[in-house]
Amino acid sequence: MAITKEIVEDKIEIVGDYKVIQIREAVVIKEDGNEISRSFNRKTLHCIQSSYDGSKWTHTDPDISGESTEVQGIANAVWTTEVKNATKAANEKTQIS
């Protein structure tokens, strides 16, 4: 009796003006090649990580090197300079004085 675990990105979506990437991973457990369990995990990736220290903003690109080549390709295609600049502006606009 062989039990295996496989993690598959089964859904990748691009959402909203700021091109947030939503990823659903299916965790599939099989016994002798037959699926006996399936569960899901979700995560989101944003094109910019912003922080405000009370006097200035810092914006950094996220590290996507650990993502699949498919997700990296999507991020590189949709996270244009225009999208990043719009995201920075929107993040700064939400700062409450």
C-alpha positions as CSV (number, residue, x, y, z in Angstrom):
1,M,0.0,0.0,0.0
2,A,1.6,3.2,-1.2
3,I,0.4,6.6,0.1
4,T,1.4,9.7,-1.8
5,K,0.9,13.4,-1.3
6,E,0.8,15.8,-4.2
7,I,0.5,19.6,-4.2
8,V,-0.9,21.1,-7.4
9,E,-1.7,24.8,-8.3
10,D,-5.1,24.1,-9.7
11,K,-6.3,27.7,-10.0
12,I,-4.5,30.9,-10.7
13,E,-6.5,34.2,-11.0
14,I,-5.6,37.8,-11.6
15,V,-7.9,40.1,-9.7
16,G,-8.6,43.8,-9.7
17,D,-6.9,47.0,-11.0
18,Y,-3.6,46.2,-9.1
19,K,-3.4,42.7,-10.6
20,V,-3.4,40.7,-7.3
21,I,-2.5,37.1,-8.1
22,Q,-4.7,34.5,-6.2
23,I,-3.4,31.0,-6.1
24,R,-5.3,27.9,-5.0
25,E,-3.2,24.8,-4.2
26,A,-4.9,21.4,-4.1
27,V,-3.3,18.9,-1.6
28,V,-4.1,15.5,-3.0
29,I,-3.6,12.3,-1.0
30,K,-3.6,9.0,-3.0
31,E,-3.4,5.4,-1.9
32,D,-2.2,3.1,-4.6
33,G,-2.9,5.7,-7.2
34,N,-6.5,6.3,-6.1
35,E,-7.4,9.7,-4.6
36,I,-8.6,9.4,-1.0
37,S,-8.4,13.0,0.1
38,R,-8.3,16.5,-1.4
39,S,-8.0,19.8,0.5
40,F,-7.1,23.4,-0.5
41,N,-4.8,26.2,0.5
42,R,-5.0,29.7,-0.9
43,K,-2.6,32.6,-1.0
44,T,-2.4,36.0,-2.7
45,L,0.6,37.8,-4.2
46,H,0.7,41.6,-4.5
47,C,3.0,43.5,-6.9
48,I,4.3,45.9,-4.3
49,Q,4.9,45.7,-0.5
50,S,4.4,49.1,1.1
51,S,5.2,50.3,4.6
52,Y,5.0,53.7,6.2
53,D,7.2,54.6,9.2
54,G,5.4,57.8,10.1
55,S,7.5,60.0,7.9
56,K,8.2,58.2,4.7
57,W,7.0,55.4,2.5
58,T,9.0,52.4,1.5
59,H,7.9,50.3,-1.5
60,T,9.6,47.0,-2.4
61,D,9.0,44.3,-5.0
62,P,7.9,41.0,-3.5
63,D,10.3,38.0,-3.7
64,I,8.5,35.6,-6.1
65,S,11.6,33.3,-6.6
66,G,9.9,30.6,-4.6
67,E,6.8,30.5,-6.8
68,S,6.3,28.2,-9.7
69,T,7.6,29.3,-13.1
70,E,4.0,29.7,-14.3
71,V,3.2,32.1,-11.5
72,Q,6.5,34.0,-12.0
73,G,5.6,34.3,-15.7
74,I,2.2,35.7,-14.9
75,A,3.6,38.2,-12.4
76,N,6.2,39.4,-14.8
77,A,3.6,39.9,-17.5
78,V,0.9,41.7,-15.5
79,W,2.9,43.6,-12.9
80,T,3.9,46.4,-15.2
81,T,5.5,49.7,-14.1
82,E,2.1,51.3,-14.6
83,V,0.4,48.8,-12.3
84,K,3.2,49.1,-9.7
85,N,3.0,52.9,-9.7
86,A,-0.8,52.8,-9.4
87,T,-0.5,50.4,-6.5
88,K,2.1,52.6,-4.7
89,A,-0.2,55.7,-5.2
90,A,-3.2,53.8,-3.9
91,N,-1.3,52.5,-0.8
92,E,-0.1,56.0,0.0
93,K,-3.6,57.4,-0.4
94,T,-4.9,55.1,2.3
95,Q,-2.5,56.4,4.9
96,I,-4.5,58.2,7.6
97,S,-2.7,61.3,9.0
